[in-house]
Amino acid sequence: MSYAIIGFGKIGHALAKAFARKGIEVSVATTRDPISFASDAAAIGPTIIPKKLAEAVKADIIFLAVRFEAHPDVAKALHTWHGKTIVDVTNAYGVPPDELGGQPSSRFIAQAFNGGRLVKGFNHLIAATLDQDPAVHGGKRVVFLASDDEDAATEIGVLAENLGFAPIKLGGLSEGGKLVQARGNSWGQLIFKDLVKFDG
């Protein structure tokens, strides 16, 4: 299984650190030349591999960590996303609902990634929190996952566990997924909630 993070701002850096902590190789890419952020990637760890966008999107699982407005540019990188799982880490705060046809932002994004399986996840925490080790006082930091594809949600749940998080599935994008999506100028109820799960 191969992984990529598209977008290397604060959230992209935080995700890369999560992979680095577990020694899992992940590609990072932006629309810029990889040389421009190679030193940033190297500073995080040797398993963080800077690549051109066209190369990074060859991965099996792709974290979409760009500004919401930039997702169409990423979607154009492949003719079809069939066989790939896209983790939507964007937040469409401030985007008028009518621009999305009244749909949840993740479902709107899913339409751009023709053939791909989309999971909303890892987006409810601010970058500074996501950046931290998810092991907290003997528990694990929670990440919420929502998808209309149960197999894809399960796949990302396993990855989240491998990265040290405690995944909680919320159901489909239009149901539980609304809890972790911005709508216009309001945030979903679970956005910014930093929760820790304890086994037992």
Secondary structure, 3 states (H helix, E strand, C coil): CCEEEECCCHHHHHHHHHHHHCCCCEEEECCCCHHHHHHHHHHHCCCEEECCHHHHCCCCEEEECCCHHHHHHHHCCCCCCCCCEEEECCCCCCCCHHHHCCCCHHHHHHHHCCCCEEEEECCCCCHHHHCCCCEECCEEEEEEEEECCHHHHHHHHHHHHHCCCEEEECCCCCCHHHHHCCECCECCCCCCCCCEECCC
